[in-house]
Every structure is written in structure tokens, then in C-alpha cells.
Amino acid sequence: MQSANDYYRHFIQPKDFVEFYSGFFLSEGLFKISIEENCSWLLQIICFQSKTSETELFEFWTLQRKEGLEYVLQC
């Protein structure tokens, strides 16, 4: 069984961007992964959170499993 990291390894650098919602653009790789893994709900949460900075074009998010079904999403 191939790991997700190995399966998606070819998406290492954004090349093309896809409009996800009005005003929000995702790399083509992230968009494809969200469709294949059925996790567009996670991207919606990230897109509609208040931005930490109006001057930064990129944000880095982490999703960490705490215990059982408990997770922490952090920018």
C-alpha cells in the first residue's frame, strides 16, 4: 500500500492555480488532492477564517491529530 506522501509527491511546487471560491485560489495539486480525498470541507474552513495578515499572500496551516477523533487546525 502506497502512503499518501508517496502518492502525492509529484505536487511539490505550485504551477497553475484554480479558483476554489470567489477570491480564493488553490494550487492545482491541492485542488486535485481535495477532490480525490473528499476534503473540500477542510479547505472551506481555512478559506473563510479571518486572515492573520492582509499583506501576506500565503499562509501555512497545520492539521494535527491530538487523540482519537480530536484534531487541531492552526495557521
KOLMI-463823 format. One record per atom (N, C-alpha, C, O): residue in three letters; atom name; x, y, z. Coordinates in nm, 2 decimals. Each point is the difference from the previous one (the first is absolute). Example, Ala and Ser with C-alpha at 12.3 -4.5 7.8 and 13.67 -1.06 7.14 Angstrom:
('ALA' 'N' (1.32 -0.57 0.78))
('ALA' 'CA' (-0.09 0.12 0.00))
('ALA' 'C' (0.09 0.12 0.00))
('ALA' 'O' (0.10 0.00 0.07))
('SER' 'N' (-0.14 0.11 -0.14))
('SER' 'CA' (0.09 0.11 0.00))
('SER' 'C' (-0.08 0.11 0.08))
('SER' 'O' (0.05 0.11 0.01))
This chain:
('MET' 'N' (0.08 -0.12 0.00))
('MET' 'CA' (-0.08 0.12 0.00))
('MET' 'C' (0.09 0.12 0.00))
('MET' 'O' (0.09 0.02 0.08))
('GLN' 'N' (-0.12 0.08 -0.17))
('GLN' 'CA' (0.08 0.12 -0.01))
('GLN' 'C' (-0.05 0.10 0.09))
('GLN' 'O' (-0.12 0.02 0.02))
('SER' 'N' (0.22 0.06 0.05))
('SER' 'CA' (-0.04 0.10 0.09))
('SER' 'C' (-0.05 0.12 -0.08))
('SER' 'O' (0.03 0.02 -0.11))
('ALA' 'N' (-0.11 0.07 0.18))
('ALA' 'CA' (-0.05 0.12 -0.06))
('ALA' 'C' (0.12 0.09 -0.04))
('ALA' 'O' (-0.01 0.06 -0.11))
('ASN' 'N' (0.11 -0.06 0.19))
('ASN' 'CA' (0.12 0.09 -0.03))
('ASN' 'C' (0.06 -0.05 -0.14))
('ASN' 'O' (0.04 0.08 -0.08))
('ASP' 'N' (-0.02 -0.21 0.07))
('ASP' 'CA' (0.05 -0.05 -0.13))
('ASP' 'C' (-0.09 0.02 -0.12))
('ASP' 'O' (0.04 0.04 -0.11))
('TYR' 'N' (-0.17 -0.06 0.13))
('TYR' 'CA' (-0.10 0.01 -0.10))
('TYR' 'C' (-0.01 0.15 -0.06))
('TYR' 'O' (-0.01 0.02 -0.12))
('TYR' 'N' (0.02 0.08 0.21))
('TYR' 'CA' (-0.01 0.14 -0.04))
('TYR' 'C' (0.14 0.07 -0.01))
('TYR' 'O' (0.00 0.12 -0.01))
('ARG' 'N' (0.10 -0.20 0.01))
('ARG' 'CA' (0.14 0.06 0.00))
('ARG' 'C' (0.02 0.09 -0.13))
('ARG' 'O' (0.08 0.10 0.01))
('HIS' 'N' (-0.15 -0.12 -0.12))
('HIS' 'CA' (0.02 0.08 -0.12))
('HIS' 'C' (-0.05 0.14 0.01))
('HIS' 'O' (0.03 0.08 -0.08))
('PHE' 'N' (-0.11 -0.05 0.19))
('PHE' 'CA' (-0.06 0.13 0.02))
('PHE' 'C' (0.10 0.08 0.09))
('PHE' 'O' (-0.04 0.03 0.12))
('ILE' 'N' (0.16 -0.01 -0.16))
('ILE' 'CA' (0.10 0.06 0.09))
('ILE' 'C' (0.01 0.15 -0.01))
('ILE' 'O' (0.05 0.07 0.09))
('GLN' 'N' (-0.10 -0.01 -0.20))
('GLN' 'CA' (0.01 0.14 -0.02))
('GLN' 'C' (-0.12 0.05 -0.09))
('GLN' 'O' (-0.03 -0.06 -0.10))
('PRO' 'N' (-0.03 0.16 0.15))
('PRO' 'CA' (-0.12 0.05 -0.07))
('PRO' 'C' (0.04 0.06 -0.14))
('PRO' 'O' (0.09 0.07 -0.01))
('LYS' 'N' (-0.17 -0.12 -0.09))
('LYS' 'CA' (0.02 0.05 -0.13))
('LYS' 'C' (-0.12 0.08 -0.05))
('LYS' 'O' (0.01 0.12 -0.04))
('ASP' 'N' (-0.12 -0.18 0.04))
('ASP' 'CA' (-0.13 0.06 -0.04))
('ASP' 'C' (-0.09 0.01 0.12))
('ASP' 'O' (0.01 -0.07 0.09))
('PHE' 'N' (-0.10 0.17 -0.10))
('PHE' 'CA' (-0.09 0.03 0.11))
('PHE' 'C' (-0.14 -0.01 -0.05))
('PHE' 'O' (-0.03 0.03 -0.12))
('VAL' 'N' (-0.06 -0.08 0.21))
('VAL' 'CA' (-0.14 -0.03 -0.03))
('VAL' 'C' (-0.08 0.09 0.09))
('VAL' 'O' (0.02 0.00 0.12))
('GLU' 'N' (-0.13 0.06 -0.17))
('GLU' 'CA' (-0.08 0.08 0.09))
('GLU' 'C' (-0.09 -0.10 0.08))
('GLU' 'O' (-0.07 -0.08 -0.06))
('PHE' 'N' (0.08 0.09 0.19))
('PHE' 'CA' (-0.07 -0.09 0.09))
('PHE' 'C' (-0.14 0.06 0.04))
('PHE' 'O' (-0.10 -0.07 -0.02))
('TYR' 'N' (0.10 0.18 0.07))
('TYR' 'CA' (-0.12 0.08 0.02))
('TYR' 'C' (0.04 0.14 -0.04))
('TYR' 'O' (0.12 0.04 -0.02))
('SER' 'N' (-0.22 0.05 0.01))
('SER' 'CA' (0.02 0.13 -0.05))
('SER' 'C' (0.11 0.07 0.08))
('SER' 'O' (-0.01 0.02 0.12))
('GLY' 'N' (0.12 0.01 -0.18))
('GLY' 'CA' (0.11 0.07 0.06))
('GLY' 'C' (0.11 -0.09 0.07))
('GLY' 'O' (0.10 0.05 0.05))
('PHE' 'N' (-0.13 -0.18 -0.06))
('PHE' 'CA' (0.10 -0.10 0.06))
('PHE' 'C' (0.05 -0.09 -0.11))
('PHE' 'O' (-0.07 -0.06 -0.07))
('PHE' 'N' (0.20 0.05 0.07))
('PHE' 'CA' (0.07 -0.08 -0.10))
('PHE' 'C' (0.08 -0.10 0.07))
('PHE' 'O' (0.07 0.02 0.09))
('LEU' 'N' (-0.07 -0.15 -0.15))
('LEU' 'CA' (0.08 -0.11 0.05))
('LEU' 'C' (0.09 -0.04 -0.11))
('LEU' 'O' (-0.03 0.01 -0.11))
('SER' 'N' (0.15 -0.07 0.16))
('SER' 'CA' (0.08 -0.06 -0.10))
('SER' 'C' (-0.07 -0.12 -0.07))
('SER' 'O' (-0.09 -0.05 0.07))
('GLU' 'N' (0.12 0.02 -0.19))
('GLU' 'CA' (-0.07 -0.11 -0.07))
('GLU' 'C' (0.02 -0.13 0.08))
('GLU' 'O' (-0.10 -0.08 0.01))
('GLY' 'N' (0.21 0.06 0.05))
('GLY' 'CA' (0.03 -0.12 0.07))
('GLY' 'C' (-0.09 -0.01 0.12))
('GLY' 'O' (-0.06 -0.10 0.03))
('LEU' 'N' (0.05 0.21 0.05))
('LEU' 'CA' (-0.09 0.00 0.12))
('LEU' 'C' (-0.14 -0.02 -0.04))
('LEU' 'O' (-0.08 -0.07 0.07))
('PHE' 'N' (0.04 0.13 -0.18))
('PHE' 'CA' (-0.14 -0.01 -0.04))
('PHE' 'C' (-0.03 -0.15 -0.04))
('PHE' 'O' (-0.10 -0.05 0.04))
('LYS' 'N' (0.19 -0.02 -0.11))
('LYS' 'CA' (-0.02 -0.14 -0.04))
('LYS' 'C' (0.00 -0.09 0.12))
('LYS' 'O' (-0.08 -0.09 0.01))
('ILE' 'N' (0.17 0.12 0.09))
('ILE' 'CA' (0.00 -0.08 0.12))
('ILE' 'C' (-0.13 0.01 0.07))
('ILE' 'O' (-0.05 -0.10 0.05))
('SER' 'N' (0.00 0.23 -0.04))
('SER' 'CA' (-0.13 0.02 0.08))
('SER' 'C' (-0.11 -0.08 -0.07))
('SER' 'O' (-0.09 -0.04 0.07))
('ILE' 'N' (0.09 0.03 -0.20))
('ILE' 'CA' (-0.11 -0.07 -0.07))
('ILE' 'C' (0.02 -0.15 0.03))
('ILE' 'O' (-0.10 -0.07 0.03))
('GLU' 'N' (0.22 0.02 -0.05))
('GLU' 'CA' (0.02 -0.15 0.01))
('GLU' 'C' (-0.02 -0.05 0.15))
('GLU' 'O' (-0.05 -0.11 0.02))
('GLU' 'N' (0.08 0.20 0.07))
('GLU' 'CA' (-0.01 -0.04 0.14))
('GLU' 'C' (-0.13 0.05 0.07))
('GLU' 'O' (-0.02 -0.03 0.12))
('ASN' 'N' (-0.06 0.09 -0.20))
('ASN' 'CA' (-0.13 0.05 0.05))
('ASN' 'C' (0.02 0.09 0.12))
('ASN' 'O' (-0.07 -0.03 0.11))
('CYS' 'N' (0.15 0.13 -0.11))
('CYS' 'CA' (0.03 0.08 0.11))
('CYS' 'C' (-0.01 0.15 -0.03))
('CYS' 'O' (0.06 0.08 0.06))
('SER' 'N' (-0.15 -0.05 -0.15))
('SER' 'CA' (-0.02 0.14 -0.03))
('SER' 'C' (-0.06 0.08 0.12))
('SER' 'O' (0.02 0.12 0.01))
('TRP' 'N' (-0.09 -0.19 0.08))
('TRP' 'CA' (-0.05 0.06 0.12))
('TRP' 'C' (0.12 0.06 0.08))
('TRP' 'O' (-0.02 0.11 0.06))
('LEU' 'N' (0.13 -0.18 -0.05))
('LEU' 'CA' (0.12 0.06 0.07))
('LEU' 'C' (0.05 0.13 -0.06))
('LEU' 'O' (0.03 0.09 0.06))
('LEU' 'N' (-0.03 -0.09 -0.20))
('LEU' 'CA' (0.05 0.12 -0.07))
('LEU' 'C' (-0.10 0.11 0.02))
('LEU' 'O' (0.04 0.12 0.01))
('GLN' 'N' (-0.17 -0.15 0.00))
('GLN' 'CA' (-0.10 0.11 0.03))
('GLN' 'C' (0.03 0.06 0.13))
('GLN' 'O' (-0.01 0.12 0.02))
('ILE' 'N' (0.04 -0.20 0.08))
('ILE' 'CA' (0.02 0.05 0.14))
('ILE' 'C' (0.12 0.10 -0.01))
('ILE' 'O' (0.00 0.11 0.06))
('ILE' 'N' (0.11 -0.16 -0.13))
('ILE' 'CA' (0.12 0.09 -0.01))
('ILE' 'C' (-0.03 0.13 -0.07))
('ILE' 'O' (0.04 0.10 0.04))
('CYS' 'N' (-0.11 -0.11 -0.15))
('CYS' 'CA' (-0.02 0.12 -0.08))
('CYS' 'C' (-0.09 0.10 0.07))
('CYS' 'O' (0.02 0.12 -0.02))
('PHE' 'N' (-0.11 -0.16 0.10))
('PHE' 'CA' (-0.09 0.09 0.06))
('PHE' 'C' (0.03 0.05 0.14))
('PHE' 'O' (-0.08 0.06 0.07))
('GLN' 'N' (0.20 -0.10 -0.03))
('GLN' 'CA' (0.05 0.05 0.13))
('GLN' 'C' (0.05 0.14 -0.02))
('GLN' 'O' (0.05 0.04 -0.11))
('SER' 'N' (-0.05 0.04 0.22))
('SER' 'CA' (0.06 0.14 -0.01))
('SER' 'C' (0.15 -0.02 -0.03))
('SER' 'O' (0.07 -0.08 0.06))
('LYS' 'N' (-0.03 0.17 -0.15))
('LYS' 'CA' (0.14 -0.01 -0.04))
('LYS' 'C' (0.09 0.07 0.11))
('LYS' 'O' (-0.04 0.09 0.06))
('THR' 'N' (0.16 -0.15 -0.04))
('THR' 'CA' (0.09 0.05 0.11))
('THR' 'C' (0.07 0.12 -0.05))
('THR' 'O' (0.04 0.08 0.08))
('SER' 'N' (-0.03 -0.06 -0.21))
('SER' 'CA' (0.07 0.12 -0.06))
('SER' 'C' (-0.06 0.03 -0.13))
('SER' 'O' (-0.01 -0.09 -0.09))
('GLU' 'N' (-0.02 0.21 0.06))
('GLU' 'CA' (-0.05 0.05 -0.13))
('GLU' 'C' (0.11 0.01 -0.10))
('GLU' 'O' (-0.03 0.01 -0.12))
('THR' 'N' (0.16 0.00 0.16))
('THR' 'CA' (0.11 0.02 -0.09))
('THR' 'C' (0.06 -0.13 -0.05))
('THR' 'O' (0.07 0.00 -0.10))
('GLU' 'N' (-0.09 -0.11 0.17))
('GLU' 'CA' (0.06 -0.13 -0.04))
('GLU' 'C' (-0.09 -0.07 -0.10))
('GLU' 'O' (-0.12 -0.01 0.01))
('LEU' 'N' (0.19 -0.04 -0.12))
('LEU' 'CA' (-0.08 -0.07 -0.10))
('LEU' 'C' (-0.02 -0.15 0.03))
('LEU' 'O' (-0.09 -0.06 -0.05))
('PHE' 'N' (0.18 0.01 0.13))
('PHE' 'CA' (0.00 -0.14 0.04))
('PHE' 'C' (-0.02 -0.02 0.15))
('PHE' 'O' (0.05 0.08 0.08))
('GLU' 'N' (-0.12 -0.19 -0.05))
('GLU' 'CA' (-0.01 -0.04 0.14))
('GLU' 'C' (0.04 -0.15 0.01))
('GLU' 'O' (-0.02 -0.07 -0.10))
('PHE' 'N' (0.07 0.03 0.21))
('PHE' 'CA' (0.04 -0.14 0.02))
('PHE' 'C' (-0.08 -0.05 0.11))
('PHE' 'O' (0.00 0.06 0.11))
('TRP' 'N' (-0.07 -0.17 -0.13))
('TRP' 'CA' (-0.09 -0.06 0.10))
('TRP' 'C' (0.05 -0.14 0.03))
('TRP' 'O' (0.06 -0.07 -0.08))
('THR' 'N' (-0.09 0.03 0.20))
('THR' 'CA' (0.03 -0.14 0.04))
('THR' 'C' (-0.13 -0.06 0.06))
('THR' 'O' (-0.07 0.07 0.07))
('LEU' 'N' (0.06 -0.20 -0.09))
('LEU' 'CA' (-0.11 -0.07 0.06))
('LEU' 'C' (0.06 -0.12 0.07))
('LEU' 'O' (0.07 -0.08 -0.05))
('GLN' 'N' (-0.09 0.09 0.18))
('GLN' 'CA' (0.07 -0.10 0.09))
('GLN' 'C' (-0.10 -0.08 0.08))
('GLN' 'O' (-0.10 0.05 0.06))
('ARG' 'N' (0.12 -0.18 -0.06))
('ARG' 'CA' (-0.09 -0.09 0.07))
('ARG' 'C' (0.04 0.00 0.15))
('ARG' 'O' (0.12 -0.02 0.03))
('LYS' 'N' (-0.21 0.04 0.06))
('LYS' 'CA' (0.03 0.00 0.14))
('LYS' 'C' (-0.03 -0.13 0.06))
('LYS' 'O' (0.09 -0.07 0.05))
('GLU' 'N' (-0.22 0.03 -0.05))
('GLU' 'CA' (-0.03 -0.13 0.06))
('GLU' 'C' (-0.13 -0.05 -0.06))
('GLU' 'O' (-0.10 0.08 -0.01))
('GLY' 'N' (0.09 -0.20 -0.03))
('GLY' 'CA' (-0.12 -0.06 -0.06))
('GLY' 'C' (-0.04 0.08 -0.12))
('GLY' 'O' (0.07 0.01 -0.10))
('LEU' 'N' (-0.19 0.05 0.11))
('LEU' 'CA' (-0.05 0.08 -0.11))
('LEU' 'C' (0.02 0.15 0.02))
('LEU' 'O' (-0.06 0.08 -0.07))
('GLU' 'N' (0.14 -0.04 0.16))
('GLU' 'CA' (0.03 0.14 0.04))
('GLU' 'C' (0.12 0.05 -0.08))
('GLU' 'O' (0.11 -0.06 0.00))
('TYR' 'N' (-0.13 0.17 -0.07))
('TYR' 'CA' (0.10 0.07 -0.08))
('TYR' 'C' (0.01 0.14 0.03))
('TYR' 'O' (-0.09 0.06 0.05))
('VAL' 'N' (0.21 0.00 -0.08))
('VAL' 'CA' (0.02 0.14 0.01))
('VAL' 'C' (0.05 0.06 -0.13))
('VAL' 'O' (0.09 -0.05 -0.06))
('LEU' 'N' (-0.16 0.15 0.01))
('LEU' 'CA' (0.03 0.07 -0.13))
('LEU' 'C' (0.06 0.13 0.04))
('LEU' 'O' (-0.07 0.08 0.07))
('GLN' 'N' (0.19 -0.05 -0.12))
('GLN' 'CA' (0.06 0.12 0.05))
('GLN' 'C' (0.07 0.07 -0.12))
('GLN' 'O' (0.07 -0.06 -0.08))
('CYS' 'N' (-0.08 0.19 0.08))
('CYS' 'CA' (0.07 0.09 -0.10))
('CYS' 'C' (0.13 0.05 0.06))
('CYS' 'O' (0.08 0.07 -0.07))
